[in-house]
Every structure is written in C-alpha cells, then in structure tokens.
C-alpha cells in the first residue's frame, strides 16, 4: 500500500478525480441549479476521499480504488432537476440543496447496501 506514494501515479489519480468531479457536478446541477455547483464539487470530492479511504483500508487486495461513473450521474441529475422543479412550484428554494443532498444520500445507501460484500453469496 505504501508503494503508491513513492511514485507519481497518485498525482494522476487525484487530477482525474478532480476533473471528473467538476464535469459530473456540472451535469448534476444544470440551469437554475448552477449556483450549487461549488458546493456539489466539494461534496463530491469529500465523499470520494472518504469512500477511497474506506476501500483502501478494507480491501483484500492492494491498489484497489473507486471512481465516478457516468450512468448514475445522469440519474442523479434527473433527480436533482425533478426535486428543484417541485420546489420551484412551491417557491421554497432555500431548502432545495439540502433536499437534493439527502435524496442522493438515501439513494446511495439504499442501492449500495444490498450489493455490499456481506450480503452477496460468494461463488466458488
């Protein structure tokens, strides 16, 4: 595990993660939601750091990392737009970002937990 810090590959990984975070957050928060892009980038980078730390410490093989995926980004963007549309109808725009973040968190937990290692039978 410590060997990755001796070469320059970690710099390339961090650079790619930042580029992906910026581009995916721009897809998630389009149009009127663009004012939340800076908060979204920070949240995405923070969660990426936490998930990568957990995977690095808990993985059975060294050198395993996680990254962003495009398909869930489109789904999350659709959710954000739908939530914002509902709030624009009721004119309560102050609570839009916390509601979107809570929806993303619940979606991540509900879709990620059933597929975790502890809940899937090992095929031998």
VEXDOSE-432768 format. One record per atom (N, C-alpha, C, O): x, y, z; atom name. Coordinates in steps of 0.05 Angstrom, whole numbers, always signed. Layout:
- px,py,pz,site
- X,Y,Z,CA
...
END
This chain:
- px,py,pz,site
- +16,-24,+0,N
- +0,+0,+0,CA
- +17,+25,+0,C
- +11,+44,-14,O
- +39,+26,+15,N
- +55,+49,+17,CA
- +71,+55,-9,C
- +81,+77,-12,O
- +73,+35,-26,N
- +89,+39,-50,CA
- +76,+59,-70,C
- +90,+72,-86,O
- +50,+62,-69,N
- +37,+81,-87,CA
- +46,+110,-82,C
- +45,+126,-101,O
- +53,+116,-58,N
- +62,+143,-52,CA
- +90,+149,-60,C
- +99,+172,-60,O
- +105,+128,-68,N
- +133,+132,-76,CA
- +135,+139,-105,C
- +156,+150,-114,O
- +115,+134,-121,N
- +116,+142,-149,CA
- +96,+164,-154,C
- +82,+173,-135,O
- +93,+173,-178,N
- +75,+196,-184,CA
- +47,+188,-193,C
- +32,+205,-201,O
- +40,+163,-191,N
- +13,+155,-200,CA
- -9,+167,-183,C
- -31,+172,-194,O
- -5,+172,-158,N
- -26,+184,-141,CA
- -33,+212,-151,C
- -56,+220,-148,O
- -13,+226,-162,N
- -19,+253,-172,CA
- -38,+252,-196,C
- -56,+269,-199,O
- -34,+232,-213,N
- -51,+229,-236,CA
- -79,+220,-228,C
- -99,+230,-239,O
- -81,+203,-208,N
- -108,+195,-198,CA
- -123,+218,-186,C
- -147,+222,-192,O
- -110,+234,-170,N
- -123,+257,-158,CA
- -131,+277,-179,C
- -153,+289,-177,O
- -115,+282,-199,N
- -122,+300,-221,CA
- -146,+291,-236,C
- -164,+306,-242,O
- -147,+265,-242,N
- -171,+254,-256,CA
- -196,+256,-239,C
- -217,+262,-249,O
- -193,+250,-213,N
- -216,+252,-195,CA
- -228,+280,-194,C
- -252,+284,-194,O
- -210,+300,-193,N
- -219,+328,-193,CA
- -233,+335,-219,C
- -254,+349,-219,O
- -222,+327,-242,N
- -234,+333,-268,CA
- -261,+320,-270,C
- -280,+332,-279,O
- -263,+294,-262,N
- -289,+280,-262,CA
- -309,+294,-244,C
- -332,+296,-251,O
- -300,+302,-220,N
- -318,+315,-201,CA
- -330,+340,-213,C
- -354,+345,-212,O
- -314,+357,-225,N
- -323,+382,-237,CA
- -343,+377,-259,C
- -364,+389,-261,O
- -336,+358,-277,N
- -353,+353,-300,CA
- -379,+340,-292,C
- -401,+346,-303,O
- -378,+321,-273,N
- -403,+307,-265,CA
- -421,+325,-249,C
- -445,+323,-251,O
- -410,+343,-232,N
- -426,+361,-217,CA
- -440,+381,-236,C
- -462,+389,-231,O
- -426,+389,-258,N
- -439,+406,-278,CA
- -462,+392,-291,C
- -481,+405,-299,O
- -461,+366,-294,N
- -483,+351,-305,CA
- -506,+348,-285,C
- -530,+348,-292,O
- -499,+345,-259,N
- -520,+341,-239,CA
- -535,+367,-233,C
- -559,+366,-227,O
- -521,+390,-234,N
- -534,+416,-227,CA
- -535,+434,-251,C
- -520,+453,-253,O
- -553,+429,-270,N
- -555,+446,-294,CA
- -574,+470,-290,C
- -589,+470,-270,O
- -572,+489,-308,N
- -592,+511,-308,CA
- -593,+527,-282,C
- -573,+538,-273,O
- -617,+528,-271,N
- -622,+543,-247,CA
- -607,+532,-222,C
- -603,+546,-203,O
- -599,+507,-224,N
- -584,+495,-202,CA
- -554,+500,-203,C
- -539,+491,-185,O
- -545,+516,-223,N
- -517,+521,-226,CA
- -504,+536,-203,C
- -480,+535,-199,O
- -521,+550,-187,N
- -510,+564,-164,CA
- -500,+545,-142,C
- -485,+553,-124,O
- -507,+519,-144,N
- -499,+499,-125,CA
- -474,+483,-134,C
- -467,+464,-120,O
- -463,+490,-156,N
- -440,+474,-167,CA
- -416,+474,-148,C
- -404,+453,-145,O
- -409,+496,-137,N
- -386,+497,-119,CA
- -390,+479,-95,C
- -372,+465,-86,O
- -414,+479,-83,N
- -420,+461,-61,CA
- -420,+432,-70,C
- -410,+415,-55,O
- -430,+427,-93,N
- -431,+400,-104,CA
- -403,+389,-109,C
- -398,+365,-103,O
- -385,+405,-119,N
- -357,+396,-123,CA
- -344,+389,-97,C
- -331,+368,-95,O
- -348,+405,-77,N
- -337,+400,-51,CA
- -348,+374,-39,C
- -333,+358,-28,O
- -374,+370,-41,N
- -387,+346,-30,CA
- -377,+321,-45,C
- -372,+300,-33,O
- -375,+323,-71,N
- -366,+300,-87,CA
- -337,+293,-81,C
- -331,+269,-79,O
- -320,+312,-78,N
- -292,+306,-72,CA
- -289,+295,-43,C
- -273,+277,-39,O
- -305,+306,-25,N
- -304,+296,+3,CA
- -314,+267,+4,C
- -301,+250,+16,O
- -336,+261,-9,N
- -346,+233,-9,CA
- -327,+214,-23,C
- -324,+191,-15,O
- -315,+224,-45,N
- -295,+207,-59,CA
- -271,+201,-41,C
- -262,+178,-41,O
- -262,+221,-26,N
- -240,+216,-8,CA
- -247,+196,+14,C
- -231,+178,+20,O
- -271,+199,+25,N
- -280,+181,+46,CA
- -283,+152,+36,C
- -273,+133,+48,O
- -296,+149,+12,N
- -300,+123,+1,CA
- -274,+110,-7,C
- -269,+86,-1,O
- -255,+125,-19,N
- -229,+114,-26,CA
- -213,+106,-1,C
- -199,+86,-2,O
- -216,+121,+20,N
- -202,+114,+45,CA
- -213,+88,+56,C
- -197,+70,+65,O
- -239,+85,+57,N
- -251,+61,+67,CA
- -244,+37,+50,C
- -237,+16,+60,O
- -245,+40,+23,N
- -238,+18,+5,CA
- -209,+11,+8,C
- -202,-13,+8,O
- -192,+30,+11,N
- -163,+25,+14,CA
- -157,+9,+39,C
- -141,-9,+39,O
- -170,+17,+61,N
- -165,+4,+86,CA
- -179,-24,+89,C
- -169,-41,+103,O
- -201,-27,+75,N
- -217,-52,+78,CA
- -213,-72,+55,C
- -222,-94,+57,O
- -199,-64,+34,N
- -196,-82,+11,CA
- -178,-105,+17,C
- -158,-102,+31,O
- -184,-127,+5,N
- -167,-151,+9,CA
- -143,-151,-9,C
- -123,-165,-4,O
- -144,-135,-30,N
- -121,-133,-49,CA
- -111,-105,-49,C
- -126,-86,-47,O
- -84,-101,-50,N
- -73,-74,-50,CA
- -78,-60,-77,C
- -79,-73,-98,O
- -81,-34,-76,N
- -83,-19,-101,CA
- -111,-16,-112,C
- -114,-8,-135,O
- -132,-23,-97,N
- -159,-21,-106,CA
- -169,+7,-100,C
- -167,+16,-77,O
- -181,+21,-120,N
- -192,+47,-116,CA
- -220,+48,-128,C
- -228,+30,-143,O
- -235,+68,-121,N
- -262,+71,-133,CA
- -261,+97,-149,C
- -243,+113,-146,O
- -281,+100,-166,N
- -283,+124,-183,CA
- -311,+130,-190,C
- -330,+116,-183,O
- -315,+152,-204,N
- -342,+161,-212,CA
- -351,+146,-236,C
- -335,+136,-252,O
- -377,+143,-239,N
- -389,+130,-262,CA
- -409,+149,-275,C
- -421,+166,-262,O
- -412,+146,-301,N
- -428,+164,-316,CA
- -458,+159,-313,C
- -474,+178,-310,O
- -466,+134,-314,N
- -495,+127,-314,CA
- -509,+137,-288,C
- -530,+149,-290,O
- -498,+132,-264,N
- -511,+142,-240,CA
- -511,+173,-240,C
- -529,+185,-228,O
- -492,+186,-253,N
- -492,+215,-254,CA
- -516,+226,-268,C
- -528,+245,-260,O
- -524,+212,-290,N
- -547,+221,-305,CA
- -572,+217,-288,C
- -590,+235,-288,O
- -574,+195,-274,N
- -597,+190,-257,CA
- -599,+211,-234,C
- -620,+222,-229,O
- -576,+217,-222,N
- -576,+237,-201,CA
- -583,+265,-211,C
- -596,+280,-198,O
- -573,+271,-235,N
- -581,+297,-248,CA
- -611,+299,-252,C
- -623,+320,-248,O
- -623,+277,-262,N
- -652,+276,-266,CA
- -667,+280,-239,C
- -687,+294,-238,O
- -656,+267,-218,N
- -668,+271,-192,CA
- -666,+299,-182,C
- -686,+310,-172,O
- -643,+312,-186,N
- -639,+339,-177,CA
- -658,+358,-192,C
- -670,+376,-179,O
- -661,+354,-218,N
- -679,+372,-233,CA
- -708,+367,-224,C
- -723,+387,-222,O
- -716,+343,-219,N
- -744,+337,-211,CA
- -749,+349,-183,C
- -771,+361,-179,O
- -730,+347,-165,N
- -733,+359,-138,CA
- -735,+390,-140,C
- -751,+402,-127,O
- -717,+401,-156,N
- -717,+430,-160,CA
- -743,+440,-172,C
- -753,+462,-165,O
- -754,+425,-191,N
- -779,+432,-204,CA
- -802,+432,-183,C
- -818,+450,-184,O
- -802,+412,-166,N
- -823,+412,-145,CA
- -820,+435,-126,C
- -840,+447,-117,O
- -795,+443,-119,N
- -792,+465,-102,CA
- -798,+492,-115,C
- -807,+511,-102,O
- -792,+494,-141,N
- -798,+519,-155,CA
- -828,+524,-156,C
- -838,+546,-157,O
- -843,+502,-157,N
- -873,+504,-157,CA
- -883,+515,-130,C
- -903,+529,-129,O
- -869,+507,-109,N
- -878,+516,-82,CA
- -862,+540,-72,C
- -867,+550,-50,O
- -843,+550,-88,N
- -827,+574,-83,CA
- -810,+572,-57,C
- -804,+593,-45,O
- -803,+548,-48,N
- -787,+545,-24,CA
- -758,+537,-33,C
- -750,+514,-30,O
- -744,+556,-45,N
- -718,+550,-57,CA
- -696,+548,-37,C
- -674,+539,-45,O
- -700,+556,-12,N
- -679,+555,+8,CA
- -672,+526,+14,C
- -648,+520,+20,O
- -691,+508,+13,N
- -687,+480,+21,CA
- -680,+461,-2,C
- -681,+437,+1,O
- -675,+472,-25,N
- -670,+455,-48,CA
- -645,+439,-45,C
- -645,+414,-48,O
- -622,+451,-39,N
- -597,+437,-37,CA
- -597,+415,-15,C
- -589,+393,-21,O
- -606,+421,+9,N
- -606,+400,+29,CA
- -624,+377,+21,C
- -618,+354,+28,O
- -646,+382,+8,N
- -664,+361,-1,CA
- -651,+344,-22,C
- -653,+319,-22,O
- -637,+357,-41,N
- -623,+342,-62,CA
- -601,+325,-50,C
- -598,+301,-57,O
- -585,+336,-31,N
- -564,+321,-19,CA
- -575,+297,-3,C
- -564,+275,-4,O
- -597,+301,+12,N
- -610,+280,+27,CA
- -620,+258,+8,C
- -617,+234,+14,O
- -632,+266,-14,N
- -641,+246,-34,CA
- -618,+230,-45,C
- -620,+205,-49,O
- -596,+243,-51,N
- -572,+229,-62,CA
- -561,+209,-41,C
- -554,+187,-47,O
- -560,+218,-16,N
- -550,+201,+5,CA
- -568,+176,+10,C
- -557,+154,+12,O
- -594,+180,+10,N
- -612,+158,+14,CA
- -610,+139,-10,C
- -610,+114,-7,O
- -609,+150,-34,N
- -606,+133,-58,CA
- -581,+117,-58,C
- -581,+93,-65,O
- -559,+129,-50,N
- -533,+115,-49,CA
- -534,+93,-28,C
- -524,+71,-34,O
- -545,+98,-5,N
- -546,+77,+16,CA
- -564,+54,+7,C
- -557,+31,+10,O
- -588,+61,-3,N
- -607,+41,-9,CA
- -599,+24,-33,C
- -606,+0,-35,O
- -584,+35,-52,N
- -575,+19,-75,CA
- -548,+6,-70,C
- -542,-14,-83,O
- -532,+17,-52,N
- -506,+5,-48,CA
- -505,-17,-27,C
- -489,-35,-30,O
- -521,-15,-7,N
- -520,-35,+15,CA
- -528,-63,+6,C
- -514,-82,+13,O
- -549,-67,-10,N
- -555,-95,-18,CA
- -533,-108,-34,C
- -532,-133,-35,O
- -516,-93,-46,N
- -494,-105,-62,CA
- -468,-106,-48,C
- -448,-114,-59,O
- -468,-99,-22,N
- -443,-100,-7,CA
- -433,-128,-4,C
- -449,-147,-7,O
- -408,-131,+3,N
- -395,-158,+5,CA
- -409,-176,+25,C
- -410,-200,+21,O
- -420,-164,+46,N
- -432,-180,+67,CA
- -459,-192,+59,C
- -469,-211,+72,O
- -471,-181,+38,N
- -498,-190,+31,CA
- -499,-206,+5,C
- -520,-214,-4,O
- -476,-212,-7,N
- -475,-227,-32,CA
- -461,-254,-26,C
- -440,-254,-14,O
- -473,-275,-36,N
- -461,-301,-32,CA
- -436,-304,-50,C
- -436,-295,-73,O
- -416,-315,-39,N
- -391,-320,-53,CA
- -394,-345,-71,C
- -401,-366,-61,O
- -388,-342,-96,N
- -389,-364,-115,CA
- -362,-377,-116,C
- -342,-364,-121,O
- -361,-403,-111,N
- -335,-417,-111,CA
- -334,-437,-133,C
- -314,-451,-136,O
END
